[in-house]
Amino acid sequence: MNAFQVGPFIIKYAWIFTVISLIITYILLKKTLNENEAFQAKFLDALVNSLLIGVLTYKASFLLYRPELLTSNPMAALYLSGGIKEWLSAILLSSLYLAWKYKREQWPTRLTSLGIVYGIVTFITAFWLVRTLFFLVF
């Protein structure tokens, strides 16, 4: 089974792996970008905001792609999982937010690209490692 139940809530293992991987990525980026404290704070804040924008976009994009659900079954918004269109919408909006912050704050290109590449590689590696260790142990 790929999930466990706590009362009425069903929690997927992938969500737990994602949260652990995000924490590991945040800590590594904080250590990697510590040469420029001002940039580090602004970049990490923008990254967390971008993540929240992505999650909200993913959950709310059903209004854009299936607006009839709002009138016929409004509770479906809480229970429905999105598909590829919802994921792409979330990634696009998050990327646009990061690009806007990059241009507005005039961040150094080297540090910005370093943060983005390290963030992506660390998240993927940490997710794979946490998932593999979990399934080896349990």
Secondary structure, DSSP 8 states (H G I E B T S, - for coil): --EEEETTEEEEHHHHHHHHHHHHHHHHHHHHTTTSHHHHHHHHHHHHHHHHHHHHHHHHTHHHH-THHHHH-TTHHHH----HHHHHHHHHHHHHHHHHHHHHHT--HHHHHHHHHHHHHHHHHHHHHHHHHHHHH-
